[in-house]
Amino acid sequence: MVDGTAAAIDFYTEAFGAEELFRIGSPDGRVVHAEVSVQGSRIMLGDAEGPYFSAPTTVGGTTVGLHVFVEDVDALAQRAVAAGAELLQPPADQFHGDRTAILRDPSGHVWVFLTHVEDLTPEDIARRARELLL
């Protein structure tokens, strides 16, 4: 949920290259439900409403991260920052075989964008994780 779905869709289009799939409006002008696609990943959103559907900006932050695989995380991060996203972690190769960047959008949502760069077995990932923790 976001404060201002129409503005969020505009931002996601500019920053992430999202494609708006559709939106459903209410008689009072709110967006009840909308869907966008970011490189094949469907994201659903709508205007914040009531105690169960609050936006991060109204509750002091978010407790979830939206993970989306993309073709080129470096290019997406650069584009998103130019559009106004806050870069929390620049693109970097990770122990699990993906290159990731972490961004916060103007609505307060945290996005983890990933590009797969290396095929690993579960054992390889566990070993690398242990090595990082030592």
Secondary structure, 3 states (H helix, E strand, C coil): CECCHHHHHHHHHHHHCCEEEEEEECCCCCEEEEEEEECCEEEEECECECCCECCHHHHCCCCCEEEEECCCHHHHHHHHHHHCCEEEEEEEECCCCEEEEEEECCCCCEEEEEEECCCCCHHHHHHHHHHHHC
